[in-house]
């Protein structure tokens, strides 16, 4: 690793922490149903079928809620969730 790359690590770590904080705040502002399906899908790894069963929703309702939640987060984060500034692991693609 070059000296420049090593010098950028603290800045990248700080930027990642700030981005993570902004995502968490944006998720908290989502309506309850959107927040629930997004967390259960992206954090807990439930499938569409599992989400539907757990929440009493059809697969299309689950898909719609997940899509709307991700779209809202992308708007709030100004494109950052698409990898414009951060390229790995955001789960919002």
Secondary structure in CASP SS format (residue, H / E / C, confidence):
PFRMAT SS
TARGET T0000
AUTHOR 0000-0000-0000
METHOD secondary structure of the structure
MODEL  1
X C 1.00
X C 1.00
X H 1.00
X H 1.00
X H 1.00
X H 1.00
X H 1.00
X H 1.00
X H 1.00
X H 1.00
X H 1.00
X H 1.00
X H 1.00
X H 1.00
X H 1.00
X H 1.00
X H 1.00
X H 1.00
X H 1.00
X H 1.00
X H 1.00
X H 1.00
X H 1.00
X H 1.00
X H 1.00
X H 1.00
X H 1.00
X H 1.00
X H 1.00
X C 1.00
X C 1.00
X H 1.00
X H 1.00
X H 1.00
X H 1.00
X H 1.00
X H 1.00
X H 1.00
X H 1.00
X H 1.00
X H 1.00
X H 1.00
X C 1.00
X C 1.00
X C 1.00
X C 1.00
X C 1.00
X H 1.00
X H 1.00
X H 1.00
X H 1.00
X H 1.00
X H 1.00
X H 1.00
X H 1.00
X C 1.00
X C 1.00
X C 1.00
X H 1.00
X H 1.00
X H 1.00
X H 1.00
X H 1.00
X H 1.00
X H 1.00
X H 1.00
X H 1.00
X H 1.00
X H 1.00
X H 1.00
X H 1.00
X H 1.00
X H 1.00
X H 1.00
X H 1.00
X H 1.00
X C 1.00
X C 1.00
X C 1.00
X H 1.00
X H 1.00
X H 1.00
X C 1.00
X C 1.00
X C 1.00
X C 1.00
X C 1.00
X C 1.00
X C 1.00
X C 1.00
X C 1.00
X C 1.00
X C 1.00
END
